[in-house]
Amino acid sequence: MHMATNTERSSPRYTGIDSWQPSDILDAMLEGQFAAVGAVHAARPALERAALAIEEQLAGGGRLIYAGAGTSGRLAVQDGAELMPTFSWPRDRLILLLAGGEAAMVRAVEGAEDEIEEAARLAEHHRIGDKDVLIAVAASGTTPFTLACLREGNDRGALTVGIANNRDTPILGEADHPVWLDTGAEPIAGSTRMKAGTAQRIALTLLSTLVMIRLGHVYEGLMVDLQAVNAKLIKRSEGILTQLTGRSREAVHDALARTRGNVKAALLVLEGCDPGEAAQLLDRAGGHLRAAKDLARSQRPAKSRA
């Protein structure tokens, strides 16, 4: 059988699964989850190449666009949506293209995945261009809506990444950076929410997180760009600063208040900068806290000599 239908085919390995003992069914499905991790492991070089290309594009001010339909689309949209609270990724630099729109997050929208014209309309509406990055995800690699989004991205000069679970498919063949996740046949034929979905979820998480680390949103393994939008996250921000500086909760609370909740700026304030200087240093460092701290240190001897 041609590999292009691998995620849809029925495998002899799982024939009769509905007659097995529950423990055997669970074992078979769990084996599939390990296989999904293995598929992502094999795709590490492709993920690294894609991440470095995305970093370069986004450093120039471009937007991050996710596109997909059904399970793949929901996973893609979820990954994109989580970048805002976790890394303070700007809402105006994130576009989520899900076949069927927001309603498709919680229910199947009939015919949505075949809406090629809708993909073209969305690309025009959002004015996708050569500064943007478009990540298209489809287990089959042939989903019409997702493929149309990818092609619109290509035509408009965007950097494109294609993630699929079947080899030699259009999404992989036409993307600037193809990522093939070789998960094979599913325990339930065609149910790509299983192995294929797990591999997609892991790949998306690794890809976006590596990009965010490279763009300076993580420092010492901590979320220094989180959005403190509720009591739990305010407390987490204070905990991060206490851990990094060893200062009291009171001092940390005051620094956060002076920098309007900006953890990076607050850390620089706790190390002797005023809020305006902290903002200026972070701007010069492109948002990278480690580089901003180095700049602050390099300025101190000059100040003391003045």
N, C-alpha and C positions, 0 to 999 in steps of 0.2 A: 504494500500500500504506500502511496506517495506521502512523504513526510508532511506535506502541506495540510493534511487532514488529521495529523497526529492527535490533537487535543479532542477531536470528535470521534475517533475510532473506538470500537469496542475491543477490549483486550481479553484474551483467554485467561489472563492472570486473575481477573475479577468475575469470570463467569460463575453464576450461581451465588453471588454475594448475598442476595436476599434470603438465601436458605442457610447461611452460615450462623454459627453461634455469635452472639453479640461481641464477645471478647475478640473473636477472629476478625469481625468486621472492623472493630476499632484498631486492631493491630495493622490491618491492611491500609486503613486510611492514615494511620500515624506514619507508616513507612513512606507513604506518599508525601507527607509533610517534610520528612527528612530529605527526600529526593528533591523537593522544592528548594530547600536550603542549598543542596549540592548544585543545583542548576544555577543559582545566583553566584555561588563560589566560582563556578567555571566562567561566569561572565564578568568577573572582577576587572580584567584589563579593559573591556569595553566600557564598563561603568566609570572607570578612572578617566579614560579619554574623554568621555562625554562630560564628566564633571568639570574637567579643566577647561574645556571649550565653553561650557555654560558660564563658568566663573568669569572668563575673559569678556564674554558678551554682556553679562549683567553688571560687571564693573564699569561698563560704558553707559550705564543708565537704562538698559533695556528692561522689558517686562518678561515675566515668566508665565507661560501659557500651558495649561494642561488640557488634553483633549481625549475623550473616550466615550464609550457607550456601554450600557449594562453594568455588569460587575466590574469590568476594567475601568469604565468611566467613573464609577463610584469610588473605587480605590484611588484613582488619579486625583479626583476632586478632594477627597479626604486629605491626601498628602499635601496638596496645595493649601487647603484651608488651615492646616495646622502650622504652617510657616508663620502666620501672622502673630498668634499669641506666643509662640515659642521663641521666635527670632526677631519679632517686630518687623517682619517683612511688610513693606507698605502695601496697603490694599489697592492703591492705584497702579501698582506694578505687578498685579496678579490677575490673570484671566482664567476662568474655569469654564471650559466648553464641554458640557455634558449633553449628549443626545437626549432630547425630550425636556431639557431644562431642569429646574430645581425639583419639579414633581417626580422626575426619574430617580431622585435619591432614595425614595421610599417605595416606589412601585414601578412595575414595568410599563413603559409608554409604548403603545403599539406602533410599530413602523418607524420609531425614532431613529434606530440605527441605520436605516436606509436613506435618511434625509440628506442627500448630497447638496441640494440647493440651500438647506438651512446652514450647512457648514460654510458655504460661500457667503451667505448673508452675514453670518457672525464675523467672518474674517474682515469683511468690508466695514461692518458696524464698529468693530474694535480697532480698525485701521492697523492691522498687523503689518509690521514692517521689518526692515533689515537690522534693527537694534534688538529685536525680540528673540526669545527662545521658545520653541513649541515642543512639548513632550507628548507624543501620541502613544496610547497604550491599547492594545487589542490582542487577546489570546490567539485568535485565528490569524491575525496579521492582515486580514482582508475586509474588516468591517467598513462598509461604505462611508458612513458619517466620519469615522476616525481617519480613514484614508484620505477623504476629501479635505479634512482639516490639515493633515500633513502636507498635502499637495498645495493647498492655499498658502501654507507657511513657506514652502519651498519657492513658489512662484513670486512671493512678496519679499524674498530675501532673508527670511528669518533663519536662525540656526535651528535645525530639527533633530530631535532624538526619537527613534522608534523602538518601542518595547513590545515584543511578541513572543509567543511560545511555540510557534511553528517556524521552521527555517524556510528560506527561499520564498518569503512572502513579500508582497508589495511594500508593506510598512517598513520592513527591514531593508529591502532593496532600494527604496527611495529616500530614506532618512540619511542625513549627514552622519549621524552616529547611531548605527543599529545595535540593539542589545537583545540577543537571542537567549531566551530562558528555556532550556531544553527539559521540560517537565514530562513529556510523553503522554501516554493515554491516562485518563482519569479513572478512578474506581467506579464512578458512575459516568458512563460515556457522555462526553460533551458538557459535563458540569464543571465548567472552568472556575467556579468559585472555590474549588478545592485546591489541587496542587498548583495549577496555573495562577490562581488568585493569590495564594501565599507567596509564590515567587515574585509576582508583580509587586505586592505590598513591600516585601523586603527590598527589592531592587529600587523602588521609588524612595523608600526611607533612606537607604544608603546614599543614593544619588543626591537627593536634596540636602541631606545633612552634611555630606562632604562639601557641597557647594557653599552652604551657610558657614561652615567652619572656615573655609578658604576666604570667604568674604569678611571675616572678622566678627561674626556674631557669637563666637564661643571663646572663652578665655579660661585657661586652667581647667578645662572640662566642665565649665559652668555656663548657664544660660544668662550671660550678662546683657542680653538684649531682650529679655522677656518683657511683656507688657504687663505691668502691675495693675490689672483691671479689677481685682477683687482682693478681699482681705487675705486669702491664702497666698496670692502671688505677691502682695506687699510684704507679707511675712517672709516669703522665700527670697525676695530681693534683699531684705535686711539680713537674712541668714547668709546669703552669698557674700555680702560686703563684710560681715563680721568674720567669716571664714577667711577672706582674702586679706583683711587688714589687721585683724585682732583687736579692733576698736570696740568700744562699748556700744550697746544697742542705742543708747541716747545719741551718741555721736553719729552713728550710722543713720538714724532716723532724721537727724538734723541735716545731714549731707544730702539725703534723698529729697528732703523738702526743698532745699536750696537749688536742686537741679531738676525739679519737677518730675521726680521718679526715675531719672536716667541713671541706671546703675553704673555705667562706665564713667560718666562725668562725676558721679558721687564718689567713686573710688579715687579719682584724681583730686577732688576736693579734700578728701580725707588724707591725701598725701601732700597737701600744702598748696594746691592751686585754688584760685578763686573760680566761681562758676563760669564766668566769661572766658577765662584762660583755658579752662578744661574743655569747653566747647570748641574753642579755636584749635587746641592741640588734637582733638579727635577728628576735626575736619581735615587738618593737615595730614593726619595719619590714615585717612580714608576709612575711619571708623574702627581701625584695629587698635584695641586697648594696649597691647604689648608695645606697639610702635609709639603710641601716644605717651606711655610711661617713659620710654627711652628718650623721647623728645623733651619731656619735662625734666628728666635728670640732666640732660645735656645743657639745659638752660640755667640750671641752678648755680653752677660755678660762676657763670658770667654775671648773674645777679648779685652774688656775694662780693664780686670784685668792684661792682659799680659804686 
